Amino acid sequence: MYPHATEDLLLSKLPSYLEKFDESIMYALLLDKAFTSIHQLFGCALVDDKYLPEGTNCRSLGGVRAVRRRVRFIEDEFGKLRLQLQDVDNVTYRLPVTCDTLRQCFSPSHEDAEPHFGVAEANEWLCVNPPDSEIILRVGLARGWVGRDGDWHPRRCYAQLNGIICLEDNYYIFAGPPSF
């Protein structure tokens, strides 16, 4: 079912590595293929700048180019890590962070029993990249959700941050190299 219909497929066997790229090579390969805005990525505006109804015929995953100074991490009212982005369309998004590496390093300490660096350090990590440099945000849509009371029809597919690809391989600052 859309929006995931174009990316979902069954694999007959486990995939294997053909080649492994460091962050700067991956950045160079993907920058020209990344979209310039969330609207361009999905081909339509998100409802309330947050979600698309399940069944929307669009892609569910892609890269968005963003100028680093227009991106920052925040803690939401529930104590969860979010990425705030103002894209080239001047729309501000507050995307939940679902990237395991970013969450393990930077989720607010009170989110779980594990120690984390926190939001201030997440922004310090991000600021290794110059303010006018472009970073690539890996943005995807979650599976449809019916809401806490189960009464959302159609289900809502919320936009979320699945990862960040920077020209500078800046994971070494706090966490060492990523373990993808």
Helices and strands as residue ranges (DSSP letters): H 23-30, G 31-33, H 38-42, E 51-53, E 61-67, G 68-70, E 71-75, E 81-86, E 92-96, H 100-106, G 109-111, H 119-126, E 134-141, E 156-165, G 170-173
